[in-house]
Amino acid sequence: MPTGAVPLRQLDPHAVDELTDTAHKILAEFGSSAARPELLRRIAESTARFGETILHPCRPVDTDDGLYVLRGLPLEDSDVGPTPESWATAGDRAAAWDVILLLLATAMGHPIAWEGQQEGRFVHNIVPSPGHEAEQTGASSTVLLSPHTEDAFHPGRAHLLLLACMRNHDAVATTAASVRKVRLDPADVALLSRPMLPILPDDAYAEAQSFTGEEPPKVPALWQTEAGPTLRYDPAYTPLDEAPADYRAAYDRLTAELERVSVAVALEPGDILVVDNDLVVHGRVPFKPRYDGTDRWLKRASVRVPGRRSRPLAEADEHGYGQAALVALV
């Protein structure tokens, strides 16, 4: 799996100063990083005043890689405190980074949160948690986190993900693979473009997993847009054994191609990985947690891009397993 092949966008010192100064002023006014409506409004007001030194690095993903690393924000290990043992105990640790991430997310679109995940927070803490080591969620550690589309089960999923590195002493890699780089036979593309199977809610959504409404909607794994192929993919939560043999074989070939083109990104403190969730599946290599306050720690923000037309119209009829997205309108 190659490394070092990820586009890099560098924030210049003036952009860094503006972002950090703005974040600290907002924190001084509100005293907390909790995404209350008034704080989100202030973030939107502040972002509206940003110039090109910030907005240009936040421009849409513009290569078939489907991602980039935003670099330049300084972060010392002593600035953020110990890595929490779970998102539930993180509280407002590294609060300035919650605000910085929301400022950048708002420069890119509308930040979103989920009623059923991490208590509706707009910034998630991604840390290894005791008892969750083998799950297919961000709280896992000792197993491979399989490449997937974020929140693939839901029609309102993010267009963009922002993953900010607080700590990564062990250089644990995030994996990523773009559908724009795979090579598939047209017959496989045709098969995978059919709405054959559902994608079920992952283990981070207990309420969605117990949804008892309509039948799970069947969705395509691939589809074509004017810009090129797009995907919706989460094999860990897709009941592939219910599909015909030819579909399973095509899905396996897609999986193999995504593995072939996958890159490994070992984020450094202060790095922000921006992922186009319509083009790129992401995951994480296994690692052994220590639970001593020094483990890998990321913060995650999710963004919808207004006016983007990258998904099948049929998604509008999906029930989303009863999960509602909270959208920070700007």
ABEGO torsion letter per residue (X at the ends): XBBGABBBBBBBAAAAAAAAAAAAAAAAAAGBABBBAAAAAAAAAAAAABBAAAAAAABBBABAAGBBBBBGBBBBAAAAEBBBABAAAAEABGAAAAAAAAAAAAAAEBBBBBAABGGGBABBBBBBBBGAAABBBAABAABBBBBBBBGAABAABBABBBBBBABBAAGBBBBBBBAAABBBBAAAAAAAABBABBBBBBAABAAAAABABBBBBBBBABBBBAAEBBBBBBAAABBAAABBAAAAAAAAAAAAAAAAABBBBBBBBGBBBBBBAAABBBBBBBBBBAGAGABBBBBBBBBBBBGBBABBAAAAABAGGGBBBBBBBX
